[in-house]
Amino acid sequence: MTTRTPTQAVRQWLSSFEEALTQRDIEQVITLFGDECYWRDLVAFTWNLKTLEGKDAIQSMLNATLSEARPTRWNIDGEATETDGVTEAWFTFETGIAHGKGLLRLKDGKCWTLLTTMQELKQHPEPRGARRPMGAEHGASKTRETWLEARQREAQELGYSRQPYCVIIGGGQGGIGLAARLRQLDVPTIVLDKHPRPGDAWRNRYKSLCLHDPVWYDHLPYLPFPENWPVFAPKDKIGDWLEMYTKVMELNYWSSTECESASFDDASGEWTVNVNRDGQRVTLRPKQLILATGMSGVPNVPHFPGAETFEGEQQHSSQHPGPDAYRGKKVVVVGSNNSAHDICAALWENDADVTMIQRSSTHVVKSDSLMEEVLGPLYSEEALNSGITHDKADLLFASIPYKVLPDFQRPAFDKIRERDAEFYKRLEDAGFLLDFGADDSGLFLKYLRRGSGYYIDVGACDLVANGEIKLRSGVGIECINPRSVTLTDGTELPADLIVYATGYGSMNGWAARIISQEVADRVGKCWGLGSDTPKDPGPWEGELRNMWKPTQQQALWFHGGNLHQSRHYSHYLALQLKARMEGIPTPVYGLQDVHHLA
């Protein structure tokens, strides 16, 4: 008996899959899936970001979408591989209106996980590669318009005599990256940002801020960072890159502009967006509104009894200017995650007397351990040398259903726990409360579930372990006095400055502020998976709530996340918006139900 190669096994599976789909024999399709199976679809079938878990869910999705999707041409892309009984292969396919790409994993010849992604609308490809624009207009013309004249005319018209199709509120890396994708798809778009210059949202943060994620993870669409870019970019360098990117990618970026209100008219299918542009009131009427205010919402500022009597300074971490003015001062930092550690370390470097208040446990992972054990296989120089570009890595990561992601992550964090055992012991001996997530699955699951509760250590932990950053753990603030804070254990700490490194609310808080509380409640909480772990209440939802996909409010979208997520998912959001602009039918399957208001 001849044993099939992994590539032959995948070719046979794809052939059987295509035949059953073509014949609309959904029962036959289901026989190709294992008892445990997952199909994650990014827009291609569902016009949604949707994970189908189990045969019944897959069957229901196909019953609803197959006649509209009309999938064909399922072909393996490259050679399949096999590791530990799992066969893995890339493939391409088409739907009636799009080209797609995906990743298949087989166990015992049956599908275990399937990823399908829309990559390009057939009738509206991006002008890249062989389709790049000519630029120069050869020949003679009395009506010639130069590139600069065309850009100046567009800037004068868009938002005034001609309305944008999309308005993006928030001009950080998320809004800028999405606007670049929409620009390439010829979707008229305006980005609104309150700061004077692109990148100011980074420049205005505390001066020690650097990216905690490495450069291979952080590229923007179309323009990767150069090969000499630092592994961990300082905030001002990122700010300058975003300013350059905005200009080079020809974005219509309205700086010094605040959105004062927005409302949607069901009859016209149009938003009314009232903005103050550098002192001038302008009304925009886009068809689509995108909140790109970051993964985080409005800052969480706790209110403690006596706060109004405090004679020193109180700041949320988002307002903290840096340590320079606090040399020799006594500082209390409430919180124990990334911002708290960064701020405490910078204050210590500037000879402040700083105490961290750790109210609950924190997941800590050393930066080099995270890079080597977790990120390295996908995002590193070694990964690049193995042919794994950041685009390929994005799809590999996206191909793992959130339901089984803890099983993929746990072994790596078990290794980290072992390799850094002495480091963790020193922290615990200092009284620091540690965790590895509710199910020991580590940093990424904590991030996806709640967007908080962790610190990537770049040096502050040694200061905590040595007692140079003072620590009070397992306590909170009972009350605030004119020159001190009283903790819940009765201890009193003198203070000249209190920094609240207490995180942010859900993104729909911006919808409440800009649109209405009614709309914020209609779309519900943003972020989280419904894992029923701390700060991520159930029921299980299987995808991040409301992110990059249709919401319960027509024509309102949320875009955010870290640089990797903003880059990857902006592609699918841009395709959804382009399809709507072009009048392509976009029947959404499995629109998310709302279980939590905030």
Salt bridges, closest charged atoms under 4 A:
ASP35 OD1 - LYS55 NZ 3.64
ASP77 OD2 - LYS101 NZ 3.04
GLU88 OE1 - ARG105 NE 2.94
GLU94 OE2 - ARG73 NE 3.69
GLU94 OE2 - HIS99 ND1 3.83
GLU94 OE1 - LYS122 NZ 2.94
GLU120 OE2 - ARG131 NH2 2.92
GLU126 OE1 - ARG128 NH1 3.02
GLU145 OE2 - ARG153 NE 2.78
GLU154 OE1 - ARG151 NH1 2.61
GLU154 OE2 - ARG183 NH1 2.81
GLU157 OE1 - ARG153 NH1 3.56
GLU157 OE1 - ARG162 NE 3.66
ASP193 OD2 - HIS195 ND1 2.80
ASP200 OD1 - ARG203 NH1 2.74
ASP236 OD2 - LYS235 NZ 3.20
ASP240 OD1 - ARG203 NH2 3.07
GLU243 OE1 - ARG197 NH2 2.73
GLU243 OE1 - ARG203 NH2 2.85
GLU250 OE1 - ARG183 NH2 3.55
GLU260 OE1 - ARG281 NE 3.04
GLU270 OE2 - LYS287 NZ 3.96
ASP324 OD1 - LYS207 NZ 2.88
ASP342 OD2 - HIS212 NE2 3.13
ASP351 OD2 - ARG327 NH1 2.84
ASP353 OD2 - LYS330 NZ 3.08
ASP353 OD1 - LYS470 NZ 2.97
GLU372 OE1 - ARG419 NH1 2.98
GLU373 OE2 - ARG419 NH1 3.17
ASP391 OD1 - HIS390 NE2 3.65
ASP394 OD1 - HIS564 NE2 3.62
ASP394 OD1 - ARG567 NH2 2.76
ASP394 OD2 - HIS568 ND1 3.95
ASP407 OD1 - ARG410 NH1 3.01
ASP420 OD1 - ARG419 NE 3.91
ASP429 OD2 - LYS425 NZ 2.86
ASP435 OD2 - LYS446 NZ 3.11
ASP439 OD2 - ARG410 NH2 3.63
ASP439 OD2 - ARG449 NH2 2.84
ASP440 OD1 - ARG417 NH2 3.22
ASP462 OD1 - ARG426 NH1 2.99
ASP489 OD2 - ARG472 NH2 2.59
ASP496 OD1 - ARG483 NH2 2.76
GLU518 OE2 - ARG522 NH2 2.94
ASP536 OD1 - ARG545 NH2 3.22
GLU541 OE2 - ARG545 NE 2.64
GLU543 OE2 - ARG40 NE 2.79
GLU582 OE1 - HIS124 NE2 3.94
GLU582 OE2 - LYS578 NZ 2.71
